[in-house]
Amino acid sequence: MGQILVDKNVGGIEGLCIIQPSVHGDSRGYFMETYSQRDMEEAGLNYTFVQDNQSMSTKGVLRGLHFQINYPQTKLVRVIKGKVFDVAVDIRKDSETFGKWFGVELSDENKKQFLIPKGFAHGYLVLSDVAEFCYKCDDFYHPNDEGGIIWNDPEIGIEWKLKDIRQPILSDKDKVHGGIKEIAAEMRK
């Protein structure tokens, strides 16, 4: 394998991976490949990404937990400025780890990337004053295909890193999502 180290099935959840690219630095700065299809395939990660997205948020903003219903997406996420706590929740219907979550700090300093395959709800909390967040998707975004889970669902029990944040800042739609029990009931239909 060339330029990346891959930690597979993090948190005991099949499919979730943390990817650490090689960073080559000296007194002038650094260089790294942020994505190489060849390195990913050598690591057994065979995805074709079709869309890149970028967002900027301020401290305390919590985006998520989001997923696409009929057109699920695999995402490769990273932070290019600041720091976030990034979370994936397994919502695969027949998964042994349905409802289990895993979170990782992503930052411009650690340069880690988080691979979240299809079948997961995804969200993140901004821990720095400002964060710029980038991600690749293996399917296009379909605005009429959005699903969501409330960020603080007690059934999931995500331990958000709210130490310096009194109350997360949510969008109107993220304030009204249901819980994972509702998602599970919908899947049984």
N, CA and C of each residue as an Amber inpcrd file, in Angstrom:
protein
   567
   0.8430000  -1.1670000   0.0000000   0.0000000   0.0000000   0.0000000
   0.8900000   1.2320000   0.0000000   0.4490000   2.2410000  -0.7110000
   1.2570000   3.4250000  -0.9160000   1.1680000   4.4740000   0.1650000
   0.2410000   5.3840000   0.0360000   0.2530000   6.6250000   0.8020000
  -0.7250000   6.6830000   1.9720000  -1.4040000   5.5860000   2.3100000
  -2.4010000   5.6630000   3.3790000  -2.2660000   4.4970000   4.3530000
  -2.6530000   4.7520000   5.5890000  -2.8360000   3.7160000   6.5910000
  -4.3310000   3.6300000   6.8410000  -4.8670000   2.4150000   6.8860000
  -6.3070000   2.2390000   7.0470000  -6.5960000   1.4130000   8.2870000
  -7.4280000   1.9430000   9.1630000  -7.9240000   1.2300000  10.3320000
  -9.3570000   0.8300000  10.0050000  -9.5690000  -0.4650000   9.7510000
 -10.8870000  -0.9380000   9.3040000 -11.7610000  -1.3680000  10.4770000
 -13.0720000  -1.2830000  10.2420000 -14.0910000  -1.7280000  11.1880000
 -13.8980000  -1.0900000  12.5710000 -13.6690000   0.2230000  12.5590000
 -13.4490000   0.9430000  13.8150000 -14.7050000   0.8910000  14.6780000
 -14.4950000   0.8640000  15.9720000 -15.6130000   0.7820000  16.9000000
 -16.3410000  -0.5420000  16.8320000 -15.7210000  -1.5440000  16.1810000
 -16.3630000  -2.8400000  16.0270000 -17.5250000  -2.8260000  15.0500000
 -17.5730000  -1.7960000  14.1960000 -18.6720000  -1.6670000  13.2370000
 -18.1260000  -1.9220000  11.8340000 -18.6260000  -2.9740000  11.2120000
 -18.1530000  -3.3600000   9.8820000 -18.3470000  -2.2340000   8.8730000
 -17.2760000  -1.9370000   8.1470000 -17.3340000  -0.9620000   7.0690000
 -16.7770000   0.4050000   7.4230000 -16.8560000   0.8090000   8.6940000
 -16.3190000   2.1150000   9.0790000 -14.7970000   2.0560000   9.0970000
 -14.1500000   3.0580000   8.4910000 -12.6880000   3.0840000   8.4210000
 -12.1600000   4.4820000   8.7190000 -11.0290000   4.5090000   9.3980000
 -10.2750000   5.7490000   9.5440000  -9.0580000   5.6270000   8.6470000
  -8.8500000   6.6400000   7.8470000  -7.7530000   6.6440000   6.8860000
  -6.7940000   7.7610000   7.2580000  -5.5260000   7.4080000   7.3230000
  -4.4870000   8.3830000   7.6420000  -3.5540000   8.4910000   6.4420000
  -3.6480000   9.6060000   5.6860000  -2.7450000   9.7730000   4.5470000
  -1.3230000  10.0710000   5.0120000  -0.3520000   9.7480000   4.1740000
   1.0350000  10.1150000   4.4540000   1.1990000  11.6050000   4.2190000
   1.8450000  12.2530000   5.1730000   2.0870000  13.6870000   5.0760000
   3.6030000  13.8780000   4.9870000   4.0310000  14.5770000   3.9540000
   5.4530000  14.8350000   3.7290000   5.6970000  16.3190000   3.9890000
   6.4290000  16.6070000   5.0770000   6.6230000  18.0000000   5.4430000
   8.0700000  18.3600000   5.6710000   8.3250000  19.6430000   5.5980000
   9.6210000  20.2120000   5.9470000   9.3850000  21.6460000   6.4060000
  10.4260000  22.4230000   6.5140000  10.2960000  23.7840000   7.0420000
   9.4100000  24.6810000   6.1810000   9.1690000  24.2930000   4.9260000
   8.3450000  25.0990000   4.0270000   6.8580000  24.8130000   4.1680000
   6.5180000  23.6620000   4.7560000   5.1210000  23.2610000   4.8510000
   4.9910000  21.7620000   4.6580000   3.9260000  21.3360000   3.9990000
   3.7240000  19.9030000   3.7960000   3.0360000  19.6460000   2.4590000
   3.0590000  18.3610000   2.0670000   2.3370000  17.8680000   0.8960000
   1.7290000  16.5330000   1.2800000   0.5050000  16.2970000   0.7920000
  -0.1190000  14.9830000   0.9550000  -1.1110000  14.7610000  -0.1630000
  -1.2860000  13.5020000  -0.5240000  -2.3680000  13.1270000  -1.4400000
  -3.6040000  12.9680000  -0.5750000  -4.6410000  13.7310000  -0.8680000
  -5.8600000  13.6160000  -0.0700000  -6.7260000  12.4580000  -0.5310000
  -6.5020000  11.9850000  -1.7560000  -7.2590000  10.8460000  -2.2620000
  -6.4980000  10.2020000  -3.4100000  -6.3770000   8.8930000  -3.3590000
  -5.8190000   8.1190000  -4.4600000  -6.6720000   6.8720000  -4.6370000
  -7.3280000   6.7590000  -5.7640000  -8.1610000   5.5900000  -6.0210000
  -7.3220000   4.3180000  -5.9550000  -6.1010000   4.3690000  -6.4550000
  -5.2200000   3.1950000  -6.4350000  -4.9540000   2.7530000  -4.9970000
  -4.5910000   3.6990000  -4.1150000  -4.3260000   3.3460000  -2.7150000
  -5.5720000   2.8050000  -2.0290000  -6.7050000   3.3950000  -2.3170000
  -7.9580000   2.9160000  -1.7240000  -8.2470000   1.4830000  -2.1670000
  -8.1040000   1.2090000  -3.4710000  -8.3620000  -0.1400000  -3.9790000
  -7.3800000  -1.1480000  -3.4000000  -6.1050000  -0.7460000  -3.2470000
  -5.1180000  -1.6410000  -2.6370000  -5.4920000  -1.9650000  -1.1940000
  -6.2030000  -1.0570000  -0.5340000  -6.6640000  -1.2680000   0.8390000
  -8.0020000  -2.0190000   0.8740000  -8.5150000  -2.3950000  -0.2910000
  -9.7890000  -3.1100000  -0.3640000 -11.0030000  -2.2110000  -0.2840000
 -10.8130000  -0.9250000  -0.5250000 -11.9120000   0.0510000  -0.4660000
 -12.2320000   0.4880000  -1.8840000 -13.2100000  -0.1610000  -2.4800000
 -13.5260000   0.0430000  -3.8950000 -14.7750000   0.8910000  -4.0620000
 -14.5660000   2.1890000  -4.1300000 -15.6530000   3.1440000  -4.2930000
 -15.3350000   4.0580000  -5.4620000 -16.3830000   4.4850000  -6.1380000
 -16.2400000   5.4910000  -7.1850000 -16.9820000   6.7320000  -6.7180000
 -16.2250000   7.7600000  -6.4060000 -16.8280000   8.9920000  -5.9020000
 -17.2110000   9.8960000  -7.0610000 -18.4100000  10.4930000  -6.9680000
 -18.9520000  11.2830000  -8.0750000 -19.2220000  12.7370000  -7.7180000
 -19.0840000  13.0800000  -6.4360000 -19.4020000  14.4420000  -6.0200000
 -18.5360000  14.8090000  -4.8140000 -17.9960000  16.0290000  -4.8290000
 -17.2720000  16.5760000  -3.6860000 -18.0820000  17.7240000  -3.1030000
 -18.1650000  17.7770000  -1.7700000 -18.8940000  18.8310000  -1.0780000
 -17.9860000  19.4840000  -0.0470000 -18.2820000  20.7340000   0.2800000
 -17.5400000  21.4460000   1.3060000 -18.5050000  22.3440000   2.0590000
 -18.3320000  22.4030000   3.3790000 -19.1510000  23.3020000   4.1840000
 -18.2660000  24.0070000   5.2000000 -18.7460000  25.1540000   5.6660000
 -18.0790000  25.9090000   6.7160000 -19.0990000  26.1310000   7.8110000
 -18.6770000  25.9300000   9.0510000 -19.5610000  26.1240000  10.1930000
 -18.7690000  26.7190000  11.3470000 -19.4920000  27.3330000  12.2760000
 -18.8710000  27.9360000  13.4450000 -19.0190000  27.0180000  14.6630000
 -18.2830000  27.3400000  15.7130000 -18.2560000  26.5110000  16.9160000
 -19.6680000  26.2710000  17.4460000 -19.9120000  25.0120000  17.7880000
 -21.1960000  24.6300000  18.3640000 -22.2300000  24.1850000  17.3540000
 -21.9680000  24.3850000  16.0600000 -22.9120000  23.9150000  15.0410000
 -22.8570000  22.3970000  14.9960000 -24.0430000  21.7900000  15.0470000
 -24.1650000  20.3440000  14.9200000 -25.0120000  20.0740000  13.6880000
 -24.4250000  19.3820000  12.7300000 -25.1280000  19.0100000  11.4990000
 -25.3860000  17.5160000  11.5400000 -26.6550000  17.1450000  11.4420000
 -26.9660000  15.7220000  11.4150000 -28.0140000  15.3780000  12.4620000
 -28.2700000  14.1580000  12.4870000 -27.7030000  12.9870000  11.8280000
 -28.4690000  12.7520000  10.5210000 -27.7950000  12.7730000   9.4020000
 -28.4340000  12.7240000   8.0850000 -28.1290000  11.4280000   7.3440000
 -29.0590000  11.0630000   6.4590000 -28.8400000   9.9550000   5.5290000
 -29.7650000  10.1340000   4.3380000 -29.4410000   9.4600000   3.2480000
 -30.2940000   9.4230000   2.0650000 -31.0840000   8.1120000   2.1180000
 -32.3770000   8.1630000   1.8450000 -33.2600000   7.0110000   2.0290000
 -33.1430000   6.0080000   0.8800000 -33.4470000   6.4380000  -0.3310000
 -33.4560000   5.5340000  -1.4930000 -32.1520000   5.5520000  -2.2820000
 -31.3590000   6.5720000  -2.0910000 -30.0840000   6.7170000  -2.7960000
 -28.9650000   6.9150000  -1.7690000 -28.6960000   5.8750000  -0.9660000
 -27.6930000   6.0330000   0.0890000 -26.3140000   6.3330000  -0.4860000
 -25.5100000   7.0220000   0.3160000 -24.1880000   7.4590000  -0.1280000
 -23.0970000   6.9330000   0.7970000 -22.0020000   6.5100000   0.1880000
 -20.7590000   6.3200000   0.9240000 -20.0740000   7.6700000   0.9310000
 -19.5120000   8.0500000   2.1020000 -18.8450000   9.3500000   2.2260000
 -17.4270000   9.1560000   2.7310000 -16.5200000   9.9400000   2.1830000
 -15.1540000  10.0320000   2.6780000 -14.9870000  11.4640000   3.1590000
 -14.9230000  11.6520000   4.4860000 -14.9720000  12.9960000   5.0610000
 -13.6380000  13.3830000   5.6840000 -13.3640000  14.7050000   5.6730000
 -12.1470000  15.2340000   6.2890000 -12.3500000  16.7060000   6.6080000
 -11.4970000  17.2380000   7.4580000 -11.5450000  18.6400000   7.8410000
 -10.2910000  19.3210000   7.3120000 -10.4820000  20.4590000   6.6250000
  -9.3230000  21.1860000   6.0920000  -8.9860000  22.4160000   6.9260000
  -9.9010000  22.8010000   7.8250000  -9.6320000  23.9150000   8.7430000
 -10.4410000  23.6900000  10.0020000  -9.7700000  23.7270000  11.1530000
 -10.4670000  23.5780000  12.4160000 -10.5730000  22.1410000  12.8760000
 -11.6070000  21.8810000  13.7230000 -11.7640000  20.5550000  14.3150000
 -13.2490000  20.2540000  14.5130000 -13.6330000  19.0150000  14.2100000
 -15.0020000  18.5460000  14.4410000 -14.9640000  17.1820000  15.1360000
 -16.0830000  16.8680000  15.7780000 -16.3150000  15.5110000  16.2620000
 -17.3040000  14.8990000  15.2810000 -16.8550000  13.9020000  14.5400000
 -17.6280000  13.3180000  13.4470000 -18.1940000  11.9680000  13.9000000
 -19.4730000  11.7220000  13.5940000 -20.1730000  10.5400000  14.0990000
 -20.9070000   9.8160000  12.9700000 -20.8380000   8.4880000  13.0180000
 -21.6300000   7.6410000  12.1260000 -22.4540000   6.6840000  12.9830000
 -23.7190000   6.4840000  12.5820000 -24.6230000   5.5710000  13.2800000
 -25.0840000   4.5190000  12.2810000 -24.9220000   3.2590000  12.6470000
 -25.3060000   2.1470000  11.7750000 -26.8320000   2.0640000  11.7040000
 -27.3830000   2.2390000  10.4930000 -28.8340000   2.0900000  10.2970000
 -29.1230000   1.0290000   9.2310000 -28.1670000   0.1210000   9.0230000
 -28.3800000  -0.9750000   8.0710000 -29.3740000  -1.9600000   8.6810000
 -30.4180000  -2.2320000   7.9590000 -31.5750000  -2.9960000   8.4400000
 -31.1900000  -4.3080000   9.1300000 -30.3430000  -5.0930000   8.5300000
 -30.0180000  -6.4180000   9.0640000 -28.6550000  -6.4840000   9.7450000
 -28.1220000  -5.3490000  10.1220000 -26.7910000  -5.3030000  10.7220000
 -26.8260000  -5.7340000  12.1850000 -25.8060000  -6.4830000  12.5980000
 -25.6670000  -6.8740000  14.0000000 -25.3770000  -5.6700000  14.8850000
 -24.9000000  -4.5800000  14.2820000 -24.5620000  -3.3810000  15.0630000
 -25.5480000  -2.2350000  14.7890000 -26.7750000  -2.5670000  14.3720000
 -27.7950000  -1.5470000  14.1240000 -27.9410000  -0.6640000  15.3650000
 -27.8880000   0.6570000  15.1530000 -28.0400000   1.6100000  16.2380000
 -26.7610000   1.9430000  16.9740000 -25.6830000   1.2210000  16.6750000
 -24.4000000   1.5020000  17.3220000 -23.7340000   2.6810000  16.6180000
 -23.0060000   3.4870000  17.3830000 -22.3530000   4.6690000  16.8290000
 -20.8520000   4.6260000  17.0720000 -20.1510000   5.3840000  16.2600000
 -18.7120000   5.5900000  16.4470000 -18.4160000   7.0350000  16.1070000
 -17.5400000   7.6550000  16.8960000 -17.1500000   9.0330000  16.6480000
 -15.6470000   9.1990000  16.6690000 -15.1810000  10.1770000  15.8960000
 -13.7500000  10.4540000  15.7980000 -13.5430000  11.9550000  15.6140000
 -12.4870000  12.4810000  16.2220000 -12.1200000  13.8780000  15.9760000
 -11.3600000  13.9550000  14.6600000 -11.8170000  14.8460000  13.8080000
 -11.1410000  15.1330000  12.5450000 -10.6860000  16.5820000  12.6140000
  -9.4440000  16.8450000  12.1770000  -8.9530000  18.2180000  12.2370000
  -7.9400000  18.4810000  11.1300000  -7.6640000  19.7650000  10.9380000
  -6.6210000  20.1220000   9.9850000  -5.2530000  19.6830000  10.5010000
  -5.1280000  19.4760000  11.8020000  -3.8600000  19.0270000  12.3650000
  -3.6490000  17.5300000  12.2090000  -4.6580000  16.7060000  12.5580000
  -4.4410000  15.2530000  12.4810000  -4.6390000  14.6870000  11.0720000
  -5.3120000  15.4280000  10.2050000  -5.4980000  15.0810000   8.7920000
  -6.1570000  13.7100000   8.5660000  -6.8010000  13.1810000   9.5980000
  -7.5060000  11.9110000   9.4510000  -8.7030000  12.0790000   8.5350000
  -9.0670000  10.9720000   7.8950000 -10.2760000  10.9190000   7.0830000
 -11.1410000   9.7790000   7.6150000 -12.4450000   9.9320000   7.4660000
 -13.3950000   8.9480000   7.9890000 -14.2160000   8.4500000   6.8080000
 -14.1640000   7.1450000   6.5730000 -14.9480000   6.5210000   5.5030000
 -16.2090000   5.9370000   6.1130000 -17.3510000   6.4450000   5.6380000
 -18.6570000   6.0400000   6.1470000 -19.4220000   5.4170000   4.9860000
 -19.5900000   4.0960000   4.9860000 -20.2730000   3.4550000   3.8550000
 -21.7810000   3.6890000   3.8570000 -22.4150000   3.2690000   2.7880000
 -23.8770000   3.3250000   2.6950000 -24.4790000   2.6370000   3.9170000
 -25.6290000   3.1400000   4.3510000 -26.3180000   2.4980000   5.4540000
 -25.9920000   3.0850000   6.8160000 -25.4660000   4.3030000   6.8260000
 -25.1470000   4.9790000   8.0810000 -25.7610000   6.3700000   8.0750000
 -26.2080000   6.7980000   9.2450000 -26.5550000   8.2090000   9.4540000
 -25.2630000   8.8990000   9.8670000 -25.1340000  10.1650000   9.4870000
 -23.8680000  10.8730000   9.6890000 -24.1330000  12.2680000  10.2340000
 -23.2600000  12.7060000  11.1300000 -23.3490000  14.0610000  11.6490000
 -22.0360000  14.4830000  12.2550000 -21.9170000  15.7820000  12.5040000
 -20.7080000  16.2700000  13.1630000 -20.9900000  17.5300000  13.9560000
 -20.1590000  17.7270000  14.9840000 -20.2150000  18.8740000  15.8650000
 -18.9190000  19.6510000  15.7040000 -19.0160000  20.9680000  15.4840000
 -17.8320000  21.8060000  15.3110000 -17.2720000  22.1600000  16.6870000
 -15.9960000  21.8230000  16.9070000 -15.3260000  22.0430000  18.1860000
 -14.4350000  23.2820000  18.1930000 -14.0130000  23.7350000  17.0220000
 -13.1430000  24.9110000  16.9040000 -13.9950000  26.1420000  16.5910000
 -13.3730000  27.3180000  16.5950000 -14.1190000  28.5460000  16.3000000
 -14.7860000  28.4880000  14.9330000 -14.0790000  27.9250000  13.9680000
 -14.5840000  27.7400000  12.6040000 -14.0550000  26.4000000  12.1070000
 -14.8400000  25.7100000  11.2990000 -14.3620000  24.4670000  10.6830000
 -14.8230000  24.4330000   9.2310000 -13.9130000  24.0010000   8.3720000
 -14.2430000  23.7250000   6.9760000 -14.1450000  22.2230000   6.7830000
 -15.2310000  21.6630000   6.2740000 -15.4540000  20.2270000   6.2160000
 -15.6240000  19.8310000   4.7530000 -14.8910000  18.8210000   4.2950000
 -14.9750000  18.3650000   2.8990000 -15.3490000  16.8910000   2.8810000
 -16.1360000  16.5140000   1.8750000 -16.4240000  15.0940000   1.7440000
 -16.7530000  14.7100000   0.3100000 -16.3400000  13.4870000   0.0020000
 -16.6280000  12.8700000  -1.2800000 -17.8320000  11.9510000  -1.0950000
 -18.6780000  11.8400000  -2.1270000 -19.8390000  10.9560000  -2.0950000
 -19.8220000  10.0540000  -3.3220000 -20.3010000   8.8330000  -3.1490000
 -20.3340000   7.9090000  -4.2870000 -21.6870000   7.8990000  -5.0010000
 -22.5710000   8.8150000  -4.6370000 -23.8180000   9.0320000  -5.3880000
 -24.1460000  10.5140000  -5.2570000 -24.9340000  10.9860000  -6.1720000
 -25.3160000  12.3900000  -6.1680000 -26.3410000  12.6500000  -5.0660000
 -26.3950000  13.8680000  -4.5970000 -27.3540000  14.2890000  -3.5880000
 -28.7330000  14.4170000  -4.2250000 -29.7350000  13.8710000  -3.5670000
 -31.1310000  13.9520000  -4.0020000 -31.9080000  14.6780000  -2.9010000
 -32.2490000  15.9600000  -3.1090000 -32.8540000  16.7520000  -2.0300000
 -34.1760000  16.2090000  -1.5010000 -34.9080000  15.4540000  -2.2860000
 -36.1900000  14.9110000  -1.8290000 -36.0490000  13.5290000  -1.1980000
 -34.8180000  13.1310000  -0.9070000 -34.5340000  11.7910000  -0.3920000
 -33.8560000  11.8320000   0.9760000 -34.0120000  12.9380000   1.6860000
 -33.3210000  13.1040000   2.9630000 -34.0350000  12.3920000   4.0950000
 -33.2360000  11.8090000   4.9650000 -33.7310000  11.2570000   6.2100000
 -32.8720000  11.7810000   7.3410000 -33.3660000  11.6460000   8.5590000
 -32.5880000  12.1180000   9.6910000 -33.0090000  11.4680000  10.9910000
 -32.0880000  11.4990000  11.9360000 -32.3170000  11.0160000  13.2940000
 -31.9470000  12.1690000  14.2220000 -32.7190000  12.3630000  15.2650000
 -32.4260000  13.4280000  16.2140000 -31.0510000  13.1900000  16.8420000
 -30.3050000  14.2510000  16.9860000 -28.9010000  14.1740000  17.4070000
 -28.7090000  13.5870000  18.8040000 -29.7000000  13.7740000  19.6750000
 -29.5560000  13.3480000  21.0680000 -30.4790000  12.1890000  21.4330000
 -30.7610000  11.3330000  20.4750000 -31.6300000  10.1790000  20.7060000
 -31.0470000   9.3170000  21.8410000 -31.7840000   9.1500000  22.9490000
 -31.2510000   8.3590000  24.0670000 -31.0680000   6.8760000  23.7230000
 -31.7720000   6.3920000  22.7030000 -31.6090000   4.9950000  22.2810000
 -30.2200000   4.7520000  21.6880000 -29.6510000   5.7900000  21.0880000
 -28.3090000   5.6690000  20.5080000 -27.2600000   6.0500000  21.5490000
 -27.4840000   7.1500000  22.2520000 -26.5970000   7.5580000  23.3350000
 -25.2430000   8.0930000  22.8970000 -25.2260000   8.8920000  21.8480000
 -23.9580000   9.4650000  21.3820000 -23.3910000  10.3780000  22.4650000
 -22.1270000  10.2180000  22.7340000 -21.4260000  11.0500000  23.7080000
 -20.7630000  12.2120000  22.9620000 -21.5800000  13.1840000  22.5920000
 -21.0830000  14.3610000  21.8780000 -20.1010000  15.1050000  22.7750000
 -19.0990000  15.6940000  22.1900000 -18.0670000  16.4150000  22.9490000
 -18.5370000  17.8480000  23.2030000 -19.4900000  17.9780000  24.1290000
 -20.1320000  19.2630000  24.4090000 -19.4790000  20.0160000  25.5630000
 -18.2780000  19.6390000  25.9540000 -17.6020000  20.2230000  27.1190000
 -17.6440000  21.7520000  27.1340000 -17.2480000  22.3940000  26.0490000
 -17.2080000  23.8630000  25.9810000 -18.4210000  24.4550000  25.2590000
 -19.4180000  23.6230000  24.9920000 -20.5780000  24.0620000  24.2130000
 -21.8270000  23.7940000  25.0420000 -22.5200000  24.8670000  25.4330000
 -23.7110000  24.7020000  26.2760000 -24.8340000  23.9890000  25.5380000
 -25.1600000  24.5000000  24.3690000 -26.2450000  23.9390000  23.5680000
 -25.8180000  23.9710000  22.1050000 -25.8780000  22.8310000  21.4000000
 -25.4950000  22.8490000  19.9870000 -26.4420000  23.7130000  19.1590000
 -25.9130000  24.2570000  18.0850000 -26.6850000  25.0850000  17.1570000
 -27.1680000  24.1670000  16.0260000 -28.4810000  24.0440000  15.8920000
 -29.0890000  23.1180000  14.9370000 -29.8960000  23.8660000  13.8900000
 -30.0170000  23.2700000  12.7120000 -30.9470000  23.7880000  11.7090000
 -32.3650000  23.4560000  12.1700000 -33.3510000  24.1390000  11.5950000
 -34.7420000  23.8580000  11.9510000 -35.1020000  22.4040000  11.6850000
 -34.6490000  21.8540000  10.5550000 -35.0070000  20.4610000  10.2360000
 -34.3230000  19.4760000  11.1810000 -33.0990000  19.7920000  11.6420000
 -32.4090000  18.8750000  12.5480000 -33.0120000  18.8720000  13.9480000
 -33.7960000  19.8890000  14.2790000 -34.4480000  19.9500000  15.5920000
 -35.6480000  19.0100000  15.6910000 -36.1890000  18.5680000  14.5580000
 -37.4510000  17.8250000  14.5780000 -37.3430000  16.3820000  14.0880000
 -36.1430000  15.8950000  13.8400000 -35.9990000  14.4920000  13.4230000
 -36.4950000  13.5700000  14.5320000 -36.9570000  12.4050000  14.1280000
 -37.3590000  11.3830000  15.0830000 -36.1600000  10.5630000  15.5350000
 -36.4380000   9.5430000  16.3270000 -35.3950000   8.6750000  16.8520000
 -35.1760000   7.4420000  16.0030000 -34.2210000   6.6450000  16.4170000
 -33.8610000   5.4470000  15.6580000 -34.9710000   4.3940000  15.7060000
 -35.7970000   4.3850000  16.7570000 -36.9150000   3.4400000  16.8110000
 -37.8770000   3.6980000  15.6410000 -38.0830000   4.9660000  15.2990000
 -38.9470000   5.3150000  14.1640000 -38.3290000   4.8580000  12.8500000
 -37.0050000   5.0020000  12.7370000 -36.3060000   4.5350000  11.5230000
 -36.4530000   3.0300000  11.3920000 -36.2700000   2.3120000  12.4900000
 -36.3990000   0.8500000  12.4790000 -37.8120000   0.4270000  12.1010000
 -38.8170000   1.1230000  12.6110000 -40.2140000   0.8060000  12.2730000
 -40.4860000   1.0320000  10.7960000 -39.9500000   2.1190000  10.2310000
 -40.1130000   2.4060000   8.8000000 -39.4820000   1.3090000   7.9520000
 -38.3480000   0.8040000   8.3840000 -37.6340000  -0.2190000   7.6250000
 -38.3970000  -1.5250000   7.5860000 -39.1920000  -1.7850000   8.6080000
 -39.9520000  -3.0390000   8.6620000 -41.1510000  -3.0370000   7.7360000
 -41.5530000  -1.8580000   7.2680000 -42.7340000  -1.7690000   6.3820000
 -42.4670000  -2.3580000   5.0250000
